[in-house]
Amino acid sequence: MGEERRALFGVAGRIRESEPENPQLAAAIGNDFKGKISIVIYAAAIALVFVHTLLSCALYAVVAITWLIPDRRIEKSLHH
């Protein structure tokens, strides 16, 4: 799980690094709540797989759906 966390937070860091002249984008990424909550849900899904497999799969689906929804903060910062 550590590598996934580093990769996920690495993406947000890379976005900030790739656009250093765009402070609005860095502010829009903020503290990356979506990334942090995804890791928590993934951990819960892994632990839950031994108790209730279907519920565990549902948690993975929740994370996938969450990432399909665009982050409005980023959209707003890029269009302004």
JOWOJO-V935831 format. One record per backbone hydrogen bond with DSSP energy under -1.0 kcal/mol. CO is the residue of the C=O (numbers start at 1). NH is the residue of the N-H. If there is no record, write none. Layout:
co: [CO;CO]
nh: [NH;NH]
This chain:
co: [1;2;3;4;5;6;7;8;9;10;11;12;13;14;15;19;22;23;24;25;26;29;32;33;34;35;36;37;38;39;40;41;42;43;44;45;48;48;52;53;54;55;56;57;58;59;60;61;62;63;65;71;72;73;74;75]
nh: [5;6;7;8;9;10;11;12;13;14;15;16;17;18;19;22;26;27;28;29;30;32;36;37;38;39;40;41;42;43;44;45;46;47;48;49;51;52;56;57;58;59;60;61;62;63;64;65;66;67;69;75;76;77;78;79]
